[in-house]
C-alpha cells in the first residue's frame, strides 16, 4: 500500500522557552535608583531648602 498521500498526525515537539538572560542587573538598577533618589532628597533638604522647615 502506498502511504504517500496519507496525513500522519504527530504530536508537536515542545518548544524550549527562552529564559531571561540576567534578571539580577535590572533589580540592582531599581535599588540603585531608589538610593539615588533618597540621597538627592536628603541633599536638597540639607543644602537648598530654607532652614525654617
C-alpha positions as a printed NumPy array, in Angstrom:
array([[ 0.   ,  0.   ,  0.   ],
       [ 1.261,  3.472, -0.869],
       [ 1.286,  5.883,  2.134],
       [ 2.449,  8.993,  0.244],
       [-0.966, 10.675,  0.326],
       [-1.827,  9.832,  3.93 ],
       [-1.675, 12.563,  6.579],
       [ 0.115, 11.456,  9.701],
       [-0.738, 13.399, 12.83 ],
       [ 2.189, 13.513, 15.2  ],
       [ 2.328, 15.435, 18.464],
       [ 4.239, 18.688, 18.294],
       [ 7.627, 18.819, 19.879],
       [ 7.641, 21.208, 22.841],
       [ 9.474, 24.423, 22.108],
       [12.188, 25.394, 24.541],
       [11.233, 28.582, 26.321],
       [13.85 , 31.303, 26.373],
       [14.874, 32.07 , 29.921],
       [15.621, 35.661, 30.92 ],
       [19.318, 36.257, 30.469],
       [20.065, 38.32 , 33.57 ],
       [17.247, 39.467, 35.845],
       [19.765, 40.474, 38.527],
       [21.137, 43.688, 36.995],
       [17.648, 45.06 , 36.381],
       [16.744, 44.553, 40.025],
       [20.025, 46.132, 41.037],
       [19.339, 49.174, 38.897],
       [15.98 , 49.673, 40.599],
       [17.607, 49.612, 44.038],
       [20.35 , 51.938, 42.838],
       [17.726, 54.378, 41.547],
       [15.905, 54.284, 44.906],
       [19.131, 55.035, 46.795],
       [19.987, 57.89 , 44.421],
       [16.537, 59.452, 44.844],
       [16.807, 59.251, 48.638],
       [20.267, 60.826, 48.517],
       [19.028, 63.648, 46.275],
       [16.086, 64.386, 48.565],
       [18.408, 64.435, 51.581],
       [20.859, 66.737, 49.794],
       [18.048, 69.1  , 48.803],
       [16.746, 69.458, 52.348],
       [20.279, 69.644, 53.754],
       [21.712, 72.319, 51.472],
       [19.   , 74.009, 49.35 ],
       [15.728, 74.156, 51.28 ],
       [15.179, 77.041, 53.71 ],
       [16.095, 76.28 , 57.296],
       [12.672, 77.361, 58.609],
       [11.154, 73.922, 57.995]])
